[in-house]
Amino acid sequence: MSAPAGRLLTLLSLLQARRDWPGQVLADRLEVSPRTVRRDVDRLRELGYPVAATKGPDGGYRLDAGQDLPPLLFDDDQAVALTVALRVAAAEGGGVGDGAARALATVGQVLPARLRHRVEALSGATVAGRGGAGVDPGVLLAVGDAVRARAVLRFDLRSAPRRAEPHHLLHRAGRWYLLAWDLDRDDWRTFRLDRITPRVPTGPRFTPRPVPGGDPADFVEARFKGSAGRDAWPCTGRVVLARPAVEVVDLAGDGTVEPLDDLSCRLVLGSWSWTALAAAVARFDAEVRDVSPAPLRAAFRTLAARCRRAAG
């Protein structure tokens, strides 16, 4: 059983996490009796928290909102999750960047010392792209600790043991990634944090290696595009589409669209292979002409042959 003060904090955290809690479920979560839960609820009420009783077979509790609600309390995982979410929001902007940055500074000032230095290890993480990522805060902190300490990270990837020198954390398109030097593959690798399970203790210290190109975000973007060097698609082509530019531009991704007239436009687009690029152009469902360079024209022939075989 947890100490009374710690149990109160856990109870308050649970009440803040969802609207209604059956009394027996709370007792099971806290590993105490329903009577102890009732006493703890009474203590929260004495502290000013508006905990209301709810009807039901076993009875339950709800933390009501109100103007006089005392300051919210967070457990360690919630504090880390809040800090990370604010950091992502501040980097992405979207009209709330300044407010998120101020909130992040406020939260940072009240974080307990045991968490503050660990969360600060995430301050160097690169944020690119939008969306949410399902990653355990404990995993994020453990990997961040290894990055900050320059300690070899031992972890399981789909149950297989791996060893890597962790260099940078990055948030891209809604997911968290680790850029690391894979000691088992003797090469740079990018690992999704929601797929790894860190192991303790960490390994020995290491001397950081220079990231190719110098910019971790550019290097990772290049890897995602299938490029071994700079942040650019290895295959880039140019076509004219029989579609108005306004119908193409929203689907062109990082390509460029140049209007030619009311019914056609020039599209410059990249992909990881010439055949994939031909398929990407074909998805615009329009007549295509003036295709260049020659490898893209050959890729259209390859794709056409495959489509004919698929059609029987």
Order of alpha helices (4+ residues) and beta strands (2+ residues): alpha-beta-alpha-alpha-beta-beta-alpha-alpha-alpha-beta-alpha-beta-beta-beta-beta-beta-alpha-beta-alpha-beta-beta-alpha-beta-alpha
